[in-house]
Amino acid sequence: MRTVLSDKKKVVALAAACLSSLMFGLEISSVPVILPTLEKVLRGNFKDMQWIMNAYTIACTTVLMAAGTLADRYGRRRIFIISVVLFGLTSLVCGLARSVGVLIVSRALQGVSGGAMLICQVAVLSQLFGAGKERSVAFGWWGIVFGVGLGFGPIIGGLIVAVSSWEWVFLVHVVLAVVVVALILAGVEESGDPLAHRLDVWGIVSLSAAVFCLTWWITQGGVVVMGVGVVSFVVFLVVERRHERPMFDFSVFRIREFAGAILGSVGMNFSFWPFMIYLPLYFQMGLGYGAVKAGLSLLAYTLPTLVVAPLGERLALRYRAGNVIPLGMFAIGVGFLLMRWGCGVVGASWLTMLPGELMAGIGLGLTNTPVTNTTTAAVAEDRAGMASGIDMSARLITLAINIALMGVILVEGVEAALRRRVGGDVDGLRRMAEEIAAGHGVGGGVANAVLVQGFEGVLLYGGLGVMLLAGVSYVIFNRRRNRIVDVHGSVPEPTAKI
């Protein structure tokens, strides 16, 4: 790091981006481990637990594109500071929540600030670190620290519940936010896009409504809600094509590197990250592990993302991101199929899940940093905010939808298994399936058996889906080479060797 990043202010700026990425990563991976605790303490149900996570991800999606535009227009440093302060304040509210409703609302507010914070990290790093090795090193460290948050989040969440209380899973970010703001003030210089104009309000509103309605329809049903979602998405497409400076510029999808990398963003969040919500439930409810042991068992799933991230970037520089990103997604799929085998064998334990967890984590590590670097390097530097906004939106929209879909698949799988084993009326079986999926009454016998069958369906869906996306991504990356065109119609110099 010293040989490449010699400027002390750049090092401080990188530290600010990395520490804030640690906060964001911890908030994703530590919360799933405490969901069973929250369900008991706050008297929630299975759908409540889904919405504690989905409120965060949908809110992140809502603000991402707005944050990218605001950062470009009013200054990335300024928006970065505001977002970190708000993340600290909303984390305080989450920690003080005493009901499911309050926690869901405060998680949504936390997601708004977290999404803005995340987009500013990528935009600041993209602007501050130039092409080649310097940018690779910066994003490599950013990916490593993000991986630390994601990798150690489960065990940190479990330990916090064991030695203190669930509130501190949120309250720790109040302290970290103070440190991050100090680092930003010391090391980040103001930057922006001189061509940025007005905020794309209709685009933001229509996209947010479409994602929210689709997620609500998946979890709650309702023809009217689905209709509103479809109309909102059509409005979004029309608005973005007519807007002078759209937040979601479809012209960048003509760049094969950008389009292929975006499928990598979708692939990671199609299977790996949404299953992060349900894997702790399997360890705690299916295998009977406590919070700490479940967190330790999850390390095999998340730690490879930390260890392999630098290797993924080096491989992308040497063998092209167009080969490494699809390979990483395919490895995630293989890992899911191995986990499906591991949870279905007689005497299933963390040991039988270990090979699949490791393979999926390695695949994620190979994919994550090359995707981020490729999407931002494929467009002109002054549009880094827009490009990273599309990247993160693709990730979080896919995450929110698949958290909901995996929940539906889990409940449907449990219900189908119950129908084969015990029979009964449809409504009664559905209620029983939701109770079992949430871990109620699971302690052996039929309940455990049907819960495992539900998880097998989720793992099959995640594995085959991400493999399909890997194939499509490979085809896009390796189609006839185009010249890289920025959103203003000019042809910039390559910003990184990808």
C-alpha positions, 0 to 999 in steps of 0.5 A, a space after each residue: 500500500 505504501 509503494 502505490 498510495 504515497 499521498 497521505 491524504 489519499 490514504 486517509 480518504 481510503 480509510 474513510 471509505 473503508 471504515 464506512 464500508 465496514 459499517 455497511 457490511 456489518 449491518 448486512 451480515 450481523 442482523 440475520 444472526 439476531 433475527 431469531 432473537 428479534 422475533 422473540 423479544 419483539 414478538 414478530 413473525 416470519 414476514 416481519 423478519 423478512 421486512 426488517 431486512 427488506 426495509 433496509 435494502 429497498 430503502 437503499 435502492 430508493 436513494 442510490 440513484 438520487 445519491 449518485 446524482 446529488 453527489 455529482 451535483 452538490 459534491 461527493 464529500 458533502 453528501 458523504 458526510 451527511 450520509 454518515 451522520 444520518 447512518 449513525 443517527 438512524 442506527 441509534 434509533 434502531 437500537 432504541 426500537 421496542 417494537 417490530 413496526 418501529 424497527 422496520 421504519 428505522 431500518 428503512 431510514 437507516 437504509 436511506 443513509 446507508 445507500 447514500 453512504 455506499 454510493 459515495 464511497 465508490 464515487 470518491 474512490 473512483 474520482 480520487 484514484 486514477 487508472 491502473 495499479 493505484 485504482 486496483 490497490 484502492 478498490 482491493 483494500 475497499 473490498 477487503 474491509 467490506 469483506 471483513 464487515 460481511 465476513 465477521 458480521 455473523 460472529 460479531 452479531 452472535 457474540 453481541 447477543 451472547 455477552 450484551 444485548 441485540 441493541 448493540 448490533 446497531 448502536 456500535 455504528 454510532 461510535 464508528 460514524 463519528 470516526 468516519 466523519 473525522 477521516 472524511 474531513 481530514 482526507 477527502 477533497 470535494 469533487 463533482 460533475 460540472 455537467 450535473 443538472 437537476 435531480 431525476 425525481 420522477 425516475 427515483 419515485 417510479 423505480 422505488 414504487 416498482 421495487 416496493 410493489 413487486 416485493 410486497 406482491 411477492 410476500 403479501 400478494 395483491 393484484 392491485 399492488 402488482 398492477 401499480 408496480 407494473 405501471 410504475 416500472 413502465 413510467 420509469 422506462 419512459 421517464 429515463 429515456 426522455 430525461 436530459 440527464 437520466 439517473 439511469 442512462 440506458 446507453 451505458 448498457 451498449 458497453 459490453 464490459 458494463 453490461 457483463 459486469 452488471 449481470 455479475 452484480 445481479 448474480 451475486 445478489 440473486 443467490 449469495 447475499 439473500 441466502 445470508 438471511 436464511 442460512 442463520 435460520 437453518 443453523 439455529 432452527 434446523 440444526 439447533 445451534 445457538 447464536 454464537 455457534 451459528 455465527 461461527 458456522 457462517 464464517 465459512 460462507 463469508 470469510 472467503 469473500 475477504 480472503 479471495 477478494 484481492 485474488 479476484 482483482 489480480 485475476 481480472 487484471 491478468 485474465 480479463 474480468 470477462 472471464 473471472 466474473 462469470 467464473 465466480 458466479 458459476 462457483 457460487 452456483 456450485 457452492 449452492 448445489 453442494 450446500 443442498 447436498 450438505 443439508 439433506 444428508 443424514 447427520 447434517 451439520 456445519 461440517 456437511 455444509 462446509 464444502 458448499 459454503 467455502 465454494 460459494 464464498 470463493 465465488 463471491 470473492 472472485 466476483 465482487 471487486 472486479 464487478 465494481 472496478 469494471 462498472 466504474 472503469 467502463 464510463 467517463 470518470 465524471 459519471 462515476 456516480 451514475 455508473 456506481 449508482 446503477 451497479 449498486 441499484 442492480 445489487 440491491 434491487 436483486 437482493 430485495 426481490 430475492 429475499 422475498 422470493 427465497 422466503 416464498 420458496 422456503 414456505 412453499 417447500 415446507 408446506 408441500 412437504 407437510 402436505 405429503 406427510 400429514 395432510 390437512 386443510 390448505 389454510 392450516 398447512 400454510 400457517 403451520 409452514 410459516 411457523 416452521 419456516 420461522 423456527 417455531 416448534 422446530 426441535 426434531 421429527 417432522 418439523 425439522 424434516 420439512 424445514 430441511 426440504 424447504 431449504 433444499 428448494 431454496 438452494 436449488 433455486 439459488 444455484 441454478 439461477 446464478 449459473 444461468 446468469 454466469 452463462 449469459 454474462 460470459 456471452 455478453 463479455 465475449 461478444 464482438 468488441 465495441 469501443 467504449 462510449 461514454 454517456 456524452 457520446 465521446 470515446 474516453 481513454 481506458 481508465 483501467 486495465 480490465 
